[in-house]
Amino acid sequence: MALLSGISEAKILEVKQTEIHEKASQSIKSKGWLPNLFRGIVAKAKDFLQNLIREKDMPPKPTLDIDMAEFRHMRNLMIKVQDKAKEIKNLQDKVLPQLKQQLADTKGLFKGKERKALEVKIKETEAEIADRLDKIPDTLKADGYPDVQVFMRTFREMESVVEKYNRDLAEWEYQVSRKPTAAAKEQHRPPEKQSVLKHLREIQERNKQKPPQRQRKKSIDRDSR
């Protein structure tokens, strides 16, 4: 059964040597020839082999071929720029419209000074929005990304790798949990997560080296970012 299950003959002979011959020899030296004890040693060796046979069908543990520290750094950077984008959206969608509505509602001969103050505030808010939009790419450039598009392309690619790994790992853990013994899981423990920083760097460099898309007018480009 062991041979048919794909376990090598060398491994079977190794089990026979360590689990039967050596243990039987030690038992005879210390306690003499005891048939029942010998049969117990053989039974344990058979159990050991049966565990190997069961484990042969166990799927390999999924491996993650990116460096999680690098991905966490990218995710934190993503959160940072998203927070900046939310602040800009608040200025664009709430603060600026409210100021413009106040200006529209401020009428009358004696409201000139108040209208002037609102007009100044509107211009300052518009300038702040433009300035914040221009600074988002600068945040990413500090990490080597030429623009938002390149960063998003890289992040989404890495995110999909991590999500697939998590799904595969959950499926693997479910299959392993159905195995009958904890010893079986321990004897043939699948490989641990592999952290391959080179792979992540290759993805990042590939995306960074892609030629940037043709930029449109600055006002349109700001909105797209």
N, C-alpha and C positions, 0 to 999 in steps of 0.2 A: 504493500500500500504506500509506503514511504517513497519507494522508487517511482511508482506510477504517479504519485502526486507531484513529482518534480524535485524531490530532495535528493541531493547527490549521494552517491555510494560512499564517498569519503566522509560525509557528515554522518551517515548511518553507522559506519564503522567507528567513528569518533564517539558517538553516543554509546555504542556497544562496549567500547573500551572503558570510557569514564563512568558510565552509569551501571555497568554490569561487572566487568572483569575487575576493575580497581576496587569497587565497593565490596564485591564478593570476597576478594582477596583480603581486604582489611577486616571483614567480618569473620572469616575463617581464622585469621591470626589472633583476633581478640576473643572470639567466642567459640571457636571450633566449628565443625560442620553441622549446620542446623538447616535441614531441608526447607522448613517453613520460612525461615529467614531469607534463604536464597530465593524462594518463590516470590517473596515480598519485594526483593531487590529487582527481580525480573519484571514484576508487575509495574513497579514505579518507572522502570526504563521504558516499558511499553506505553505508559501514560505520557511520558516525556515525548516519545515519538509521535503519539497521537496529537499532542498539542502542536507539534511542528507541522503535522499534516493539515490540521485545521487552519493554522496561521498561513499556510502556503496560499490559501485562497483569500487572505486578507488584503484589501487594496492598499497600495502605498499611501502614506500620509502626504497630502498636498504640500508643496513647497512654495514659498513666496520669493520670487526672484527680483525683489526690490528691497532697498534699505528703508525700513520703517521710520528711522529717524529723519531721513530726507523727506519722506512723504509727510510726516507730521509737521516738518518745517514748512513745506508747501501748503499744507492745509491751514496752518496758522497765518501764513501770508495771504491766503485766500480770504480768511475771515477778516483780516485787517483791511484789505481793499474793499470787501463787501460792506464793512462798516462805514468806510469813507463814502461809498456809493449811496448808502442809505442816508447819510447826512446831506449829500448833494440833492438827493431826491426830495428830502424834506424842504430844502430851500426852494427847489424848483416848483414843487407841487402845492406847498402850503404857505411858506413865508412870503414868497414873491407875489402870488396871486392875492394874498390878503393885503399886502401893501398897495398893490395896484387898485384893489377895490376901495381901500380907504381913500386913495387919491381921487378916485372917481366920485366918491361920496362927499368929498370935501369941496363945497361950493360956497360962493358968496364973496362979497367985496372985501370982507375983513379976514378972509382965510388965506391970503396970499403967502404969509410967512409959514403957515402950517403946510400948505401945498408944496412950498419950496423945500421944506424939511423932508417931506415924504418923497419928493423926486430925488433928493440926494440919497435917501435911504434905499430907494429902488436901484439906483445906479451902483451903490456900494454892494448891495446884495447880488446884482448881476455880475459885478466884478469878482466877488467872492466865489460865486458858482464857477466862473471861468477859471479862476486860479486853482480851485480844488480839482477841477477836471484835468487841468494840466499836470497836477502833482501826482495823480494816480499812476501814470506810466513811470514817473520818476521813482516811486516806491518799488516798482517791479524791476526797473533797470539796476537798482542797487544789488539785486540778486542775479543779474545777468540776463534778464528777459528784455528784449528790445521793445516789446509792446504788450498790450493786454491780450491780443489775439494769440500770440505765441505762448504766453503763460497759461491761458485757459486751455489751449490745445494740449499742452503738456500735463496740466493738472487732471484734466478729464481722462486722459489715457492712463495715468497712474491710478486714478480713482477706480477705473474699471478693472484694473489688475487686482487691486486690493479687494474689491467687492466680489470678484470671481473666486479669489482665494478663500474668503470668508464663507461663501456658499459651499465650495468644495470641502472645506474643513468641517463644516457642520454635517455634511453628508458622510464624510469619513468617520467622524465621531459617532454618528448614528450606527453605522455598520459595525464599528469596533465594539460598541456597547452591546451588540447582539451576540458577541462571542461568549462561549460558556465560562471561561475561567480568566481570572486576572493574571495568572501565571502565563497564559498564552499570549496575552497582550505585551507582557514585560519581556518575554524571551526574544520576540522578534519585533522590538519596538521600531516603528518606521522612522525615517530620518527626520530630524527636527527642521524647523523653518530655516531656509537658507537666505542669508542676507547678502545679496550681490549688488554692491554699490555701483559696479561697472555698468550693469544693465540700465540702472536709472540714469546714470550720467550719459549713456549713449542716447537714450530717449530725449533727455533734455538738450543735448548738443544737436541732435538731429532737428528738433523743432526750432532751436535758436538759429540754425544756419539756413532755414528756409527763407527765401526772399520775401520781404514784407509786401503786403498788398498795397496797391496803388492808393494813395491817400487822396481823399476829396477835400473840399474846402474845410477850413479849420472849424467853422461853426458846426458843420455837419459831422465832422470827425469827433468833435467833443461829445456830441449827443450820442454817437455810436459807442463811445467808450463808457 
